[in-house]
């Protein structure tokens, strides 16, 4: 269902339910659950391993049990709705997970209907990065803006857009895949099957892979002492002026800046928000990306667009799922 930027719903509570919603985030390695109130506060937060090898039925049973435990821990009474965030592809209108790559074997899983049956309230499903975009827009770094773009730079690269106060979905409900813009035609292989995507160069996975490739060639580096190199290791070594790590990091932030510049030129947003695990490097990532955008974006977009780090941290998808649920409730109240 289309979502708007209107504030959280304030429905009639005559049925005894409180103002809060239950938010469920389904990740490939962890499940995150919380009860969220209309001010964006998270109560009863639980984070536990997904154990995706057990299959969708077992994972969802675990997720729904976490939901019940979170509600009991929050102590806010019944919830009005359930918001669910998960990586796509998915169908938000029908609440069906189509074939998310991070959840192998999850084909056509009707998670929305299953959540409604479990909790007895409406359930709304949204792509995790799109939900995160709405969460940051309403409760995080994007408060007060009108047009905001969000990129999550983590294991992969996802995104979402709020344009003129409205969450952008696209024709099939999966718009905002900023990680799959092409940076280099015929370049590095991406997880989507194409070559040269943003994700293939700036994701945490790619940063670690490119560092490992350089380590296969002669030359000194502090990274050689590590059993397995991560993106965080590369960032730390670059901050310490390790030459090999600096080369990998400089390439990463330059290409991320190039991608953000393209997005600024297309959308002319008030703000671009960068989130995800790779952005824990802070100014080491943010400042060079800002520099590229300021230098290369077309005026007046270059002067108008700000680039900031996300404000909601590790609960961004939980808060985002809740924002989706609040908007869904408002829509239902007008039917």
DRENLUMPA-202791 format. One record per residue: residue in one letter; x, y, z of N, C-alpha, C in turn. Coordinates in steps of 0.2 Angstrom, whole numbers, plus 5000, padded with zeros to 4 digits. Layout:
// residues N
AXYZXYZXYZ/...
***
This chain:
// residues 335
X500449945000500050005000500450065000/X500250114997500650184997500750215004/X501250235005501350265012501450345011/X501250385016501350455015501750475021/X501950545021502350565027501950595032/X501350585032500850605038501150585044/X501050615050501250595056500950525058/X501150495063500950435066500150435067/X499850385066499150375067498950385074/X498350415075498050425082497350395082/X497350325082496750295081496350295087/X495650275086495250265092495450205096/X495550205102495850155106495250115110/X494650125108494150095112494150025112/X494549985108494649915108495149895114/X495449945117495849925123496549925121/X496749925114497449925112497749995114/X498449995115498750055116498950095110/X499350145110499550185104500150155101/X500450095104501150075101500950025096/X501550005092501549955087502149905088/X502049845086502549795086503049795080/X503649805080504149805075504549745074/X504549715069504949655068505449665062/X506049655063506549665058506949595056/X506849565050507149505048507749515044/X508349495048508949495044509249425043/X509749425039510049355038510449325043/X510649375048511049345054510749355060/X510249415060509949425067509249445066/X508849435071508149465071508149515077/X507749575075507749625080506949645081/X506749645087506049655088505949715094/X505449755093505349805098504649825098/X504449855103503749895104503949965103/X503650005098503850075097503150115098/X503250165101502750215102502750275097/X502250315097502250365091502850415091/X503150425097503750465097504350435094/X504350375092504950335089505350295095/X505150305101505450265106505350195106/X505950155107505850085107505850055114/X505450005115505349975121505349895120/X505649865125505749795125506149765119/X506649805118507049785112507349715113/X507349665108507649605108508049595102/X508649565102509049555096509349485097/X509149435093509349365093509549335086/X509949285086510149255080509549235076/X509649245069509049215064509049145064/X509649115064509749035062509349015056/X509449055051509149045045509148975042/X509648935044509648865042509048825044/X508748845049508148805052507548815047/X507548865042506948865038506448925040/X506048945035505548995037505148985042/X504848925043504348905048504648915055/X505248885056505548895062505748965064/X506048995059506249065060505649115062/X505149105058504549145060504249125067/X504249065068503949045075504449085080/X505049085079505549115084505449185084/X505349215078505249295078504549315081/X504049275080503449285084503449275091/X503849225093503949225100504349285103/X504849305100505149365102504649425102/X504149425098503649485098503249475104/X503049415106502649415112503049435118/X503749405118504149425124504349495124/X504349535119504549605118503949645121/X503349625119502749655121502649645129/X502849585132502749575139503249625142/X503849625140504449665143504249735142/X503949765137503849835136503249855141/X502849815142502349825147501849885145/X501749885138501249945136500549915134/X500449855135499849825133499749805126/X499149785123499149765116499349825111/X499549795106499849845100499249855095/X499349905091498849925086499049885079/X499649875078499849845072500549815072/X500749775067501349745067501749775060/X502349805061502749825055503249775054/X503449755048503949705047504449735042/X505049735043505549755038506049695036/X506149685030506549635028506849655021/X507449625019507749635013507249605007/X507249635002506849614996507249564992/X506949544986506349574984505749544987/X505249584988504549574992504049614989/X503449594991502849634988502449664994/X502649724995502349765001501549765001/X501249764995500549764995500149704998/X500449644996500149584999500549555005/X501049585007501449565013501849495012/X502049485005502349425004503149435002/X503549395006504249395004504349344998/X504649374992504649344986505249294986/X505849324986506449274986507049314989/X507049334995507649374998508249334997/X508849364994509449324994509749305001/X509649345006509949335012509549285016/X509049265013508649205016508449155011/X508949115010508849065005508349015006/X507949005001507348955002506748985004/X506749055005506149085007505749115001/X505349074998505049084991504349094993/X504049154991503349164992503049154999/X503449185004503249175011502749235013/X502149215015501649265016501649295023/X502249325025502449345032501849395035/X501649435030501149485033500449445036/X500249405032499649365034499749325040/X500349295040500549255046500649295052/X500849355052500949405058500249425060/X499849435055499149455057498749405061/X498849335058498549285061498849275068/X499449285069499849275076499549325081/X499549395079499449445084498749475083/X498349455078497649485078497649555076/X498149585073498049655071498349665064/X498249715060498549725054499249725054/X499549695048500249695048500449725041/X501049765041501249795035502049775034/X502149755028502849735026503149785022/X503849795023504249845019504949825018/X505249835013505949825012506349865017/X506849825020507149855026507549925025/X507849935019508149995018507650055017/X507050035014506550085013506250105019/X506150055023505850065030506350105034/X506950095034507450135037507450205035/X507350215028507350285025506750325029/X506150285029505650325033505750335040/X506050285043506250295050506750355051/X507250365047507650415048507350485046/X506850485041506550545039506050565045/X505750525048505250545053505550555060/X506050515062506250515069507050525069/X507450525064508150525064508450595061/X508950585057509350635054508950675049/X508350645046507950685041507350725044/X507350725050506750765053506850835051/X506250865048506250935046506350945038/X506550885035506750895028506050875024/X506150885017505550865013505750815008/X506350815005506650765001507250735004/X507250675005507850645009508050575005/X508650565004508850495002509250465007/X509150395007509550355013509850305009/X510550295011510950235009511150195015/X511050135015511350095020511950055017/X512550065020513150035017513449985022/X513249925021513449875026513649815022/X513449755023513649695020513449705012/X512949735011512749755004512649835004/X512349854999512149924999511349934997/X510949965001510249975000510150045000/X509450064999509250135000508550145000/X508350205000507650225000507650294999/X507050324997506950394996506250414998/X506350475001505650515003505750574998/X505250574994505250634989504550674990/X504750734991504150784993503750754998/X504050735003503650705009503350635008/X503450605003503150535002503650485001/X503550425004504050375003503950344996/X504550334992504550314986504550234985/X504050204982504050134981504250114974/X504050144969504150124962503550074960/X503550064954502950024951502749964954/X503349924956503249854959503349854966/X503449914969503549914977504249904979/X504749904975505449894977505949944975/X505650004974506150064971506650084977/X507150114974507650144979508250094980/X508350054975508950004975509550044973/X509750094977510350134975511050094975/X511050034978511649994978511749964971/X511249974966511349934960511349984954/X511550044956511750094950512450064948/X512550074941513150054938513750114939/X514250094942514850134943515350124937/X515450064935515850044930515649984926/X515450004920515149954915515649894915/X515449834916515849774915516349764921/X516249804926516749794932516649734936/X516749744943516649694948516049664948/X515949594949515349554949514949574955/X514349594955513949614961513549554963/X513249554969512849494971512149494967/X511949544964511349544960511449514953/X512049494951512249464945512549504939/X512449574940512749624936513449634938/X513749674934514449694935514449774936/X514949794940515049864941514549904945/X514149874949513649904954514049944959/X513649994962513950024968514049974974/X513649924975513749874980514449834979/X514549824973515149784971515849824973/X515749884974516349924976516349954983/X515849974986515850004992515549974998/X515249914997514949875003515549845007/X515349835013515849805018516149735015/X515749695011516049635008516549655003/X516349704999516849724994517549754996/X517449795002518049825005518549765007/X518249715010518649665013518949625007/X518549615002518749574996519349614992/X519249674991519749714988520449714992/X520349724998520949725002521349655002/X520949595002521249535002521549524995/X521349554990521649544983522249584983/X522349644986522949684986523449644990/X523249614996523649575000524049514997/X523649494991523949434987524549454983/X524749524983525249554980525849574985/X526449574983526949594988526849664990/X527049684996527049744999526849745006/X527149795010527049795018526349815019/X526049785024525349815027525249785034/X524949815038524849795045524249745044/X523849745039523349695038523549625037/X524249615036524449545034524449505041/X524449535046524449505053523749475055/X523249495051522549475053522349405050/X522049365053521849295050521349305044/X520849355045520349375040520249455041/X520249485035520249555035519449575034/X519249625038518549655037518549725035/X518049755033517949825032518149865037/X518049845043518149885049518949885050/X519249825049520049825049520349875044/X520049875038520349915033520249995035/X519650005038519550075040520050095045/X520150055050520550065056521350075053/X521550025049522150035046522250095042/X521750115038521850175034521850235039/X521550235044521550295049522250295052/X522650235052523350235055523850245049/X523550265043524050275037524350215035/X524050155035524350105032524250115024/X524750105020524750125013524250085009/X524250015010523749975006523049985008/X522949995015522250005017522050075015/X522450125015522250185012522050185005/X522450145001522250144994521550114993/X521350064997520750034996520150074999/X520350115005519850155008519750215003/X520250245000520150304996519750284990/X519850224987519450204981518750204983/X518650174989517950164992517550224993/X517850274996517450334998517450384991/X517950374987517850414981517250384976/X517150324976516650294972515950304976/X515950294982515350314986515150384985/X515650434985515450504983515250514976/X515550474972515250474965514550454964/X514350404968513650374968513150424971/X513450454977512950504980512950564976/X513450584972513350644968512850634962/X512850574959512350554954511650564957/X511550534963510950534966510750614968/X511150654970511050724971510850754965/X511150744959511050774953510350754951/X510150694952509450664950508850694954/X508950694961508450704965508450774968/X509050804968509050874972508750864979/X509050824983508750814990508950874994/X508550875000508850925005509450885009/X509350825009509850785013509950715010/X510550695011510750615010510950595016/X510650535019510850505025511250445023/X511850435026512250375026512150335032/X511950265032511950225037512250155036/X512250115041512450045040513150035043/X513349975044513949965048514649995045/X514750005039515350035036515350115038/X514750145040514850215042515050225049/X515150165052515450175059516050205059/X516450205053517050245053516950315053/X516350345053516250415055516550465050/X516950505052517250565048517650535043/X517950475044518450445039518050435032/X517450415033517050405027516650465025/X516350505030515850555029516250615025/X516750635028517150695025517350695018/X517650635016517850635009517250625004/X516650595006516050595002515750655001/X515750695007515550765006515950805001/X516550795002517050834997516850824990/X516750754988516650734981515950764979/X515450764983514850794982514850864981/X515250904985515250974985515650994978/X516150954976516550974971516250954964/X515850894964515650874957514850874956/X514450884961513750894960513650954956/X513050954952512851014948512551064953/X512751124952512351184955511651184953/X511151204957511251224964511251164968/X511151104966511051044970511651034975/X512251054972512851044977512851084983/X512551144982512451194988511851174992/X511351144990510751134993510751074997/X511151014995511050954998511550945003/X511350925009511850905014511950825014/X512450805017512650735018512850725025/X512450675028512550665036512450595037/X512750575043512650505045512050495048/X511750435048511150415051511150425058/X510550435061510550455068510250395073/X509950345070509550295073509950235075/X510550235072511050175074510750105073/X510850065077510649995076509949975076/X509550025079508750015079508450045073/X508850065068508450105062507950065059/X508049995058507549955054506949945059/X507049935065506549925070506049985070/X506350045071506050105070505650115064/X506050105058505750105052505150065051/X505150005053504649955052504049985056/X504150015062503650045066503350105062/X503750145059503450205055503050175049/X503250125046502750095041502150075044/X502150045050501550015053501050075055/X501350135058500950195059500650225053/X501050225048500750255041500150205039/X500250135039499750095037499150105041/X499150115048498650125052498250185050/X498650235048498250305046497950285039/X498250255035497850235029497250195030/X497250145034496650105036496150145039/X496350195043495850245046495450285041/X495650295035495350335030494950285025/X494950225026494650175021493850175023/
***
